């Protein structure tokens, strides 16, 4: 019994740190795997970004179309209002009632006719030559 205890106490235990050598092949595989994974992540992000932009442009296009529809409706209403305000009957009523104007008598009315241009058309000149 004495010998076993002595042996256990006197046993030389080497606790030297283990020095590992760098394995070049393992390092290359790790770098290659890291590059492939990062390339796959970048491609996935690029595809997701394109899809997001496409969806965003679709929403913008829908908004623009709605705005255009509203503006076309407003344009039609305003054109109708302009045509209503330009109506000769309405103008005559406003002139006679609000502005106290009156229609000129027939003897004071002078009708001017448009004069025709004195130069002949280019087609007529070409036929004459």
C-alpha positions as CSV (number, residue, x, y, z in Angstrom):
1,X,0.0,0.0,0.0
2,X,2.8,2.3,0.7
3,X,4.3,1.8,-2.7
4,X,1.0,2.7,-4.5
5,X,0.6,6.0,-2.6
6,X,4.2,6.9,-3.3
7,X,3.9,6.1,-7.0
8,X,0.8,8.3,-7.3
9,X,2.4,11.2,-5.5
10,X,5.8,11.0,-7.2
11,X,4.4,10.4,-10.7
12,X,5.7,13.1,-13.1
13,X,2.8,14.7,-14.9
14,X,3.7,16.8,-17.8
15,X,1.3,19.7,-18.2
16,X,3.0,21.3,-21.2
17,X,0.6,23.2,-23.5
18,X,-0.3,21.3,-26.6
19,X,0.9,23.2,-29.6
20,X,-1.2,22.5,-32.6
21,X,0.1,23.1,-36.0
22,X,-2.1,25.0,-38.5
23,X,-3.7,22.6,-41.0
24,X,-3.5,24.4,-44.3
25,X,-6.1,22.2,-46.0
26,X,-8.6,22.7,-43.2
27,X,-8.0,26.4,-43.3
28,X,-8.6,26.5,-47.1
29,X,-11.8,24.6,-46.7
30,X,-13.0,26.9,-43.9
31,X,-12.2,30.0,-46.1
32,X,-13.9,28.4,-49.1
33,X,-17.0,27.5,-47.1
34,X,-17.1,31.0,-45.5
35,X,-16.9,32.6,-49.0
36,X,-19.6,30.3,-50.4
37,X,-22.0,31.0,-47.5
38,X,-21.4,34.7,-47.7
39,X,-21.9,34.6,-51.5
40,X,-25.2,32.8,-51.0
41,X,-26.3,35.3,-48.3
42,X,-25.4,38.2,-50.6
43,X,-27.3,36.7,-53.5
44,X,-30.4,36.1,-51.3
45,X,-30.3,39.7,-50.0
46,X,-30.0,41.0,-53.6
47,X,-33.0,38.9,-54.7
48,X,-35.0,40.0,-51.7
49,X,-34.1,43.7,-52.4
50,X,-35.2,43.4,-56.0
51,X,-38.5,41.8,-55.0
52,X,-39.0,44.5,-52.3
53,X,-38.3,47.3,-54.9
54,X,-40.7,45.6,-57.4
55,X,-43.5,45.5,-54.8
56,X,-42.8,49.1,-53.7
57,X,-43.0,50.3,-57.3
58,X,-46.2,48.5,-57.7
59,X,-47.7,50.3,-54.7
60,X,-46.4,53.6,-56.1
61,X,-47.9,52.9,-59.5
62,X,-51.3,52.1,-57.9
63,X,-51.2,55.4,-55.9
64,X,-50.3,57.3,-59.1
65,X,-53.2,55.7,-61.0
66,X,-55.6,56.6,-58.2
67,X,-54.4,60.1,-58.2
68,X,-54.7,60.3,-62.0
69,X,-58.3,59.0,-61.8
70,X,-59.1,61.7,-59.2
71,X,-57.5,64.4,-61.3
72,X,-59.3,63.3,-64.4
73,X,-62.6,63.4,-62.6
74,X,-61.8,66.9,-61.3
75,X,-60.7,67.9,-64.8
76,X,-64.0,66.8,-66.3
77,X,-65.9,68.7,-63.6
78,X,-63.9,71.9,-64.2
79,X,-64.3,71.6,-68.0
80,X,-68.0,71.3,-67.6
81,X,-68.0,74.3,-65.3
82,X,-66.0,76.4,-67.8
83,X,-68.3,75.4,-70.6
84,X,-71.3,76.3,-68.5
85,X,-69.8,79.7,-67.6
86,X,-69.0,80.4,-71.2
87,X,-72.6,79.7,-72.4
88,X,-73.8,82.7,-74.5
89,X,-77.3,82.6,-72.9
90,X,-75.8,82.9,-69.4
91,X,-73.5,85.7,-70.4
92,X,-76.4,87.6,-71.9
93,X,-78.5,87.2,-68.8
94,X,-75.6,88.4,-66.6
95,X,-74.9,91.4,-68.9
96,X,-78.5,92.5,-69.0
97,X,-79.4,91.9,-65.3
98,X,-76.2,92.6,-63.3
99,X,-74.4,95.0,-65.6
100,X,-77.4,96.8,-66.9
101,X,-76.4,96.3,-70.5
102,X,-78.8,96.1,-73.4
103,X,-78.7,94.6,-76.9
104,X,-77.9,97.2,-79.5
105,X,-80.7,98.2,-81.9
106,X,-80.5,96.7,-85.4
107,X,-79.8,100.1,-87.0
108,X,-76.6,100.5,-84.9
109,X,-75.3,97.0,-85.8
110,X,-72.6,96.7,-88.4
111,X,-71.7,93.3,-89.8
112,X,-68.1,92.9,-90.9
113,X,-67.2,90.1,-93.3
114,X,-63.9,88.5,-93.4
115,X,-61.8,89.2,-96.4
116,X,-60.4,86.2,-98.3
117,X,-56.6,86.1,-98.6
118,X,-55.3,87.7,-101.8
119,X,-52.5,85.2,-102.2
120,X,-53.5,81.9,-103.9
121,X,-52.9,78.6,-102.3
122,X,-49.6,76.8,-103.0
123,X,-51.4,74.0,-104.8
124,X,-53.0,76.6,-107.2
125,X,-49.6,78.1,-107.9
126,X,-48.1,74.7,-108.6
127,X,-50.9,73.9,-111.1
128,X,-50.4,77.2,-112.9
129,X,-46.7,76.7,-113.5
